[in-house]
């Protein structure tokens, strides 16, 4: 029995080491958010590394998002850092970022400003690369990711929105000094955020490009997976917009548990297994990939 408990403890130690770190003082925080970060061990202090900002959905929190989403394994394998802003119950009783749930409209701007303070801290403390910052969000976190891309487009290279409600204040939708790349991901059977939301977001982003400047292509099944349908929008040969529709998927995060990348994630009430590990796919869309030297570059 003692031997069994000892082996169990050894098995749990790597999981404990992978917990994100809390930072209580990260600068200006008008949105009253919490900051967590995950930085892989063994990063070269003389180099800069990509940063992915991960925004959780309603009811969820950082602990569940980190554990079930498998982000530590992605960060370790692709040599990048993860930043987790977390909503507080006192700000929103369902822990949603206040894009459209908030009682006061100004909360959106305050929470966005808090996230940018966290990013500045990651750049200062952990040598996050200012030229390789990305944002991904689920549900209300997807709406906040969309808001950040509109408010601070010069800071983000790309974003990914999963099951994101389409509502944004009209005053922040418009022309951008630069347009980040974007993936819009939507479950076709989502009863919480219906697919019309993804269509509205896509149309808003298409309007940011001059008429006739985008080439459109489609793929079904995408990556030989019958659950995936993709639409690509290319500008000067580069995919700048991508819509990924997930058949049979409700308000859930696709995972594909397995021992090696590109598999990953854990089964939970918020996930579904359709043969794709979506978080790793998102990292690929951002241009991150594993190399034998431990570094990564854009595709």
Secondary structure as GFF3:
##gff-version 3
##sequence-region A 1 299
A	DSSP	alpha_helix	2	17	.	.	.	ID=ss1
A	DSSP	beta_strand	21	23	.	.	.	ID=ss2
A	DSSP	beta_strand	34	39	.	.	.	ID=ss3
A	DSSP	beta_strand	49	55	.	.	.	ID=ss4
A	DSSP	alpha_helix	62	69	.	.	.	ID=ss5
A	DSSP	alpha_helix	71	78	.	.	.	ID=ss6
A	DSSP	beta_strand	80	86	.	.	.	ID=ss7
A	DSSP	alpha_helix	107	126	.	.	.	ID=ss8
A	DSSP	beta_strand	128	138	.	.	.	ID=ss9
A	DSSP	alpha_helix	140	151	.	.	.	ID=ss10
A	DSSP	beta_strand	158	162	.	.	.	ID=ss11
A	DSSP	three_ten_helix	170	172	.	.	.	ID=ss12
A	DSSP	beta_strand	181	187	.	.	.	ID=ss13
A	DSSP	alpha_helix	196	206	.	.	.	ID=ss14
A	DSSP	beta_strand	215	222	.	.	.	ID=ss15
A	DSSP	beta_strand	225	235	.	.	.	ID=ss16
A	DSSP	beta_strand	238	246	.	.	.	ID=ss17
A	DSSP	beta_strand	253	255	.	.	.	ID=ss18
A	DSSP	beta_strand	271	273	.	.	.	ID=ss19
A	DSSP	alpha_helix	278	286	.	.	.	ID=ss20
###
